[in-house]
Amino acid sequence: MHIARSILAGTLLLACGTSTGFAQERIEDTVNAVIQPLMKQQDIAGMAVAITYNGQRHYFNYGVAAKDTKKPVTDQTLFEIGSVSKTFTATLGAYAQARGKLALTDPASRFAPELRGSALERSRLLDLVTYTAGGLPLQFPDEADHPDRMFSYYKTWKPLYPAGTQRLYSNPSIGLFGYLAARSLGQPFDDVMERTLMPGLGLKHSYVRVPQDQMDRYAQGYAKDGKPVRVGPGALDAEAYGVKTSSSDLLRFIEANLRPDKLDADLKQAIATTHTGFYRVGGMNQGLGWEFYPAPFSLDDLLAGNTPQMALTPQKVEALNPPLPAPDGAWINKTGSTNGFGAYAAFVPGKDMGIVMLANKNYPIEERVKAAHRILMALEQQ
């Protein structure tokens, strides 16, 4: 297996005898000890891991981006990040609010006259982005999973619960939020994401639609049976699970969340909004895209909030009134999967540390959480 040694961004590694070099080696030893057995156990062809800690970036690359070409993974390899895309979508909506283009309390029909007369007419944008609109499903039904048919589905959908009482994780819910946020800004979602939000965050190689001249950097995903697969088109795919990015770019996004002071005022405000908890769901607070666990948290807390049950079944919520900003010591995270890729991103603002883990296979979320927790806790102890 190819293993690229980690790099301290912007500097050369110092000699091993120095404290910086020694710390770097210890970090690399920790990451290797976690990731190499994980890849073997889960039969993962390639992974990119990136860490930010005390303002320094560390990159660790393993295996191959594609089995046929044997091209090694680098920190510039593009991976599908699945539902980690939802954190970008939420940031876009919060940015639109910061610019005065929408309010989270607005009804969905303000931006979608197509919804008038439907059960979603008065649903708040906040209900959509927090999956509490009344039970929209995880996925569109097959017959509605097309941009030309999605509004017909929304118009006939009937809620299962009163809004704001149950959280049911849903692509049609947060996808519609992103679609309407882009409408409020007067641009198609793909355009405003790639031309406004991503550049504003300092991202240079992140895409909704990978351009042809970047396709050689796009990793091949592998299904559970080992067959090559990449994400296909669907209704609101871009908004819910469509971002492709590299470990270096996704780490920059994490750093923007950790240290937003260098962003413009609207983006800085947007980041703060996404870190605000609006509902408590067990031990997890639901922010915008991001989910967080106030300190002191345990690994068991993180695992409980990232179970299949949390994604697939309705969960009773408690409204946080007023909404609660994530405390400095909170663990903030998001998982993401497509049929051929698995992603995880987590950070702890008060400790100025975060991690990105990208793989070209969809492997169990529990294993991602355990690996990230083990690495960051070891980093803190060092």
C-alpha positions in Angstrom: 0.0 0.0 0.0 1.3 3.4 -0.9 1.6 5.7 2.1 2.6 9.3 1.5 4.3 11.0 4.5 2.4 13.9 6.0 3.3 17.4 5.1 3.3 20.5 7.3 1.5 23.0 5.0 3.7 25.9 3.9 6.9 24.7 5.6 9.5 22.1 5.2 9.7 19.4 7.9 12.4 20.2 10.4 15.1 17.6 11.3 13.8 14.8 13.4 15.9 16.0 16.3 13.8 19.1 16.7 10.6 19.3 18.7 8.5 20.1 15.6 9.9 17.1 13.7 9.4 14.8 16.7 5.7 16.0 17.1 5.2 15.5 13.4 6.4 11.9 13.6 4.3 11.2 16.6 1.2 12.5 14.8 2.0 10.4 11.7 2.6 7.3 13.9 -0.8 7.8 15.5 -2.6 8.2 12.2 -0.9 5.3 10.6 -1.7 3.1 13.6 -5.4 3.9 13.1 -5.9 4.1 9.4 -3.8 1.3 8.0 -5.6 -1.5 10.0 -9.0 0.3 9.2 -8.3 0.1 5.5 -7.3 -3.5 5.6 -10.3 -4.4 7.7 -12.7 -2.6 5.4 -11.0 -3.4 2.1 -10.6 0.3 1.3 -8.6 1.1 -1.8 -7.6 4.6 -0.9 -7.9 7.2 1.8 -6.9 10.8 2.3 -6.7 12.1 5.9 -6.1 15.7 6.8 -5.7 17.3 10.2 -5.5 20.8 11.4 -4.1 21.5 14.9 -2.9 24.7 16.4 -2.9 26.4 13.0 -0.8 23.7 11.3 -2.0 21.3 8.6 -1.0 17.7 8.3 -1.8 15.5 5.3 -1.7 11.7 5.2 -2.4 9.8 2.0 -2.9 6.0 1.6 -3.5 3.6 -1.2 -4.8 4.3 -4.7 -7.5 6.6 -6.2 -8.3 3.9 -8.7 -7.4 0.2 -8.7 -6.9 -0.1 -12.5 -4.5 2.9 -12.9 -2.9 2.5 -9.5 -2.7 6.2 -9.3 -1.9 7.1 -5.7 -4.1 9.2 -3.5 -2.9 12.7 -2.8 -4.2 15.7 -0.9 -5.5 16.9 -4.3 -7.5 13.8 -5.1 -11.2 14.5 -5.5 -13.6 12.4 -3.4 -17.4 12.4 -3.3 -18.3 13.6 0.3 -22.0 12.6 0.2 -23.9 14.3 3.0 -21.0 16.3 4.3 -22.3 18.4 1.3 -25.2 19.4 3.6 -22.8 21.6 5.6 -22.0 23.6 2.5 -25.7 23.8 1.7 -26.5 25.0 5.2 -23.7 27.6 5.0 -25.1 28.9 1.8 -28.5 29.4 3.3 -27.0 31.0 6.4 -25.0 33.3 4.0 -28.2 34.3 2.2 -29.7 35.2 5.6 -26.6 37.2 6.5 -27.1 39.2 3.3 -30.7 39.8 4.0 -32.0 37.7 1.2 -34.0 35.3 3.4 -34.8 34.6 7.1 -34.9 31.1 8.5 -38.4 31.8 9.7 -39.6 32.5 6.2 -42.2 30.1 4.8 -40.9 27.9 1.9 -43.6 29.3 -0.4 -42.0 32.7 -0.3 -39.4 31.4 -2.7 -41.4 28.6 -4.3 -44.9 29.6 -5.5 -45.1 26.0 -6.7 -45.7 25.0 -3.0 -48.8 27.2 -2.5 -51.7 25.1 -1.4 -49.5 22.2 -0.3 -48.6 21.0 3.2 -45.2 22.7 2.8 -46.6 26.1 2.0 -46.1 27.4 5.5 -43.1 25.2 6.5 -40.3 27.4 7.7 -36.9 27.2 6.0 -35.6 26.3 9.5 -37.9 23.2 9.5 -36.4 22.1 6.2 -32.8 22.5 7.1 -33.2 20.7 10.5 -35.3 17.8 9.0 -38.2 18.8 11.2 -40.9 19.7 8.6 -43.0 16.7 9.5 -41.5 13.6 8.1 -40.1 14.1 4.7 -38.3 10.8 3.8 -34.6 10.0 3.5 -34.8 9.8 -0.3 -37.3 10.8 -3.0 -39.4 8.0 -4.2 -38.0 6.6 -7.5 -40.9 8.1 -9.5 -40.2 11.6 -8.1 -36.4 11.5 -8.2 -36.0 13.9 -11.1 -35.8 17.7 -11.1 -38.9 17.9 -13.4 -41.0 15.8 -11.0 -39.9 16.9 -7.5 -42.4 19.7 -7.0 -45.3 17.4 -8.0 -44.1 15.2 -5.1 -43.9 18.1 -2.7 -47.4 19.3 -3.6 -48.9 15.9 -2.8 -46.8 15.0 0.3 -48.6 14.7 3.6 -46.8 15.3 6.9 -46.6 12.5 9.4 -46.0 14.7 12.4 -46.5 18.4 13.4 -43.6 20.5 12.3 -40.9 20.9 14.9 -41.7 17.7 16.9 -39.8 15.0 15.1 -36.5 14.9 13.3 -36.3 12.6 10.3 -33.1 12.9 8.4 -34.0 13.7 4.8 -32.4 14.6 1.5 -35.7 16.1 0.1 -35.9 18.3 3.2 -32.4 19.9 3.3 -32.2 19.7 -0.5 -35.3 21.9 -0.9 -33.7 24.3 1.7 -30.6 24.6 -0.5 -32.7 25.0 -3.7 -34.7 27.9 -2.1 -31.6 29.5 -0.6 -30.1 29.7 -4.1 -33.3 31.1 -5.5 -33.2 33.8 -2.8 -29.8 34.8 -4.1 -31.1 34.9 -7.7 -28.8 32.1 -9.1 -28.9 28.4 -9.7 -27.5 26.4 -6.8 -24.5 25.0 -8.7 -23.4 28.5 -9.8 -23.7 30.3 -6.5 -22.0 27.4 -4.7 -19.0 27.2 -7.1 -18.7 30.9 -8.0 -19.6 32.6 -4.7 -19.5 30.4 -1.6 -16.6 28.1 -2.3 -14.2 30.9 -3.4 -15.3 33.0 -0.5 -14.2 30.2 1.8 -10.9 29.9 0.0 -11.6 26.6 -1.7 -10.0 26.3 -5.1 -10.7 22.7 -6.2 -14.2 21.9 -4.9 -17.1 21.2 -7.3 -20.7 20.3 -7.6 -20.0 19.2 -11.2 -16.4 18.2 -11.8 -15.1 19.9 -14.9 -13.6 17.8 -17.6 -10.1 19.1 -17.1 -10.3 18.0 -13.4 -11.6 14.5 -14.1 -8.1 12.9 -13.8 -8.1 13.9 -10.2 -11.5 12.4 -9.5 -11.1 9.1 -7.5 -13.0 6.0 -8.5 -15.4 4.9 -5.9 -16.1 1.2 -5.1 -19.3 -0.4 -4.0 -19.5 -3.0 -1.3 -19.2 -5.7 -3.9 -16.0 -4.1 -5.2 -17.5 -2.8 -8.4 -16.6 0.7 -9.6 -19.3 3.3 -9.0 -19.8 7.0 -8.9 -22.8 9.1 -7.8 -25.6 9.5 -10.3 -28.0 12.4 -10.9 -31.2 12.8 -9.0 -33.6 15.5 -7.7 -31.7 18.0 -5.5 -28.6 15.8 -5.7 -26.3 18.8 -5.7 -27.9 20.3 -2.6 -28.0 17.2 -0.5 -25.0 15.1 -1.4 -23.3 16.4 -4.5 -20.0 18.1 -3.5 -16.7 16.6 -4.7 -13.6 17.9 -3.0 -10.1 17.1 -1.9 -8.8 16.6 1.6 -6.8 19.9 1.3 -9.9 21.9 0.3 -12.2 20.2 2.9 -9.6 20.9 5.6 -9.6 24.6 4.5 -13.4 24.5 5.1 -12.9 23.1 8.5 -10.4 25.8 9.3 -12.9 28.4 8.1 -15.3 26.9 10.7 -12.6 26.9 13.4 -11.2 30.4 12.6 -13.7 32.4 10.6 -12.1 35.8 11.5 -10.5 36.2 8.1 -13.7 35.7 6.2 -15.9 38.6 5.1 -18.6 39.7 7.6 -21.4 37.8 5.9 -19.6 34.5 5.7 -18.4 34.9 9.3 -22.0 35.4 10.4 -23.1 32.4 8.3 -20.5 30.2 10.0 -21.8 31.2 13.4 -25.3 30.5 12.4 -24.5 27.0 11.2 -22.9 26.3 14.6 -26.1 27.2 16.4 -28.2 24.3 17.9 -31.9 24.6 17.2 -33.1 21.2 18.5 -31.8 18.7 21.0 -32.0 15.1 19.7 -30.9 12.8 22.5 -27.3 13.8 23.4 -26.8 15.7 20.0 -27.7 19.2 19.2 -28.9 19.8 15.6 -27.3 22.8 14.0 -27.5 23.8 10.3 -25.9 20.9 8.5 -23.5 20.4 11.4 -24.4 18.3 14.5 -22.6 18.9 17.8 -22.1 17.3 21.2 -21.4 19.7 24.1 -18.5 18.8 26.4 -17.9 16.7 28.2 -18.7 14.2 25.5 -17.7 10.5 25.3 -17.1 8.3 22.3 -20.3 6.5 23.2 -22.1 9.9 22.9 -20.7 10.4 19.4 -21.5 6.8 18.3 -25.1 7.2 19.6 -25.6 10.3 17.5 -24.3 8.7 14.3 -26.2 5.4 14.3 -28.3 4.1 11.4 -31.3 4.6 13.6 -30.6 8.4 13.8 -30.6 8.5 10.0 -33.4 6.1 9.2 -36.0 6.6 12.0 -37.9 9.6 13.4 -36.4 11.0 16.6 -38.3 13.2 19.1 -36.8 16.7 19.3 -36.7 19.3 22.0 -36.6 22.9 20.7 -33.7 24.9 22.1 -35.3 28.2 23.0 -33.4 30.4 22.6 -31.2 28.5 20.1 -27.9 27.5 21.6 -24.5 28.3 20.0 -22.1 25.4 20.1 -19.7 25.8 23.1 -16.0 26.0 22.5 -15.4 22.5 23.7 -18.1 20.8 21.6 -17.4 18.1 19.1 -18.9 19.2 15.8 -19.3 16.7 13.0 -20.9 15.4 9.9 -20.8 12.1 8.1 -21.4 11.6 4.4 -21.8 8.6 2.1 -22.5 7.7 -1.5 -22.6 4.2 -2.9 -18.8 4.3 -3.6 -17.4 6.8 -1.1 -17.3 7.4 2.7 -16.5 10.8 4.3 -16.3 12.2 7.8 -15.4 15.6 9.1 -15.1 16.7 12.7 -13.6 19.6 14.7 -13.5 21.0 18.3 -13.3 24.8 18.2 -12.0 25.4 21.7 -9.1 23.1 21.0 -8.3 24.4 17.5 -8.3 20.9 16.0 -10.2 19.1 13.3 -10.0 16.1 11.0 -11.1 15.1 7.5 -11.3 11.5 6.4 -12.1 10.7 2.8 -12.3 7.1 1.4 -13.3 5.7 -2.0 -15.5 3.1 -0.3 -18.7 3.5 1.8 -17.7 1.8 5.0 -19.5 1.8 8.4 -20.0 5.2 10.0 -19.2 3.8 13.4 -15.7 3.0 12.2 -15.2 6.5 10.9 -16.2 8.1 14.2 -14.1 5.7 16.3 -11.0 6.4 14.1 -11.4 10.2 14.1 -12.0 10.3 17.9 -9.0 8.1 18.6 -6.7 10.3 16.4 -7.9 13.6 17.8 -7.8 12.5 21.4 -4.3 11.1 20.9 -3.3 14.4 19.3 -4.7 16.4 22.3 -2.8 14.2 24.7 0.5 14.6 22.8 
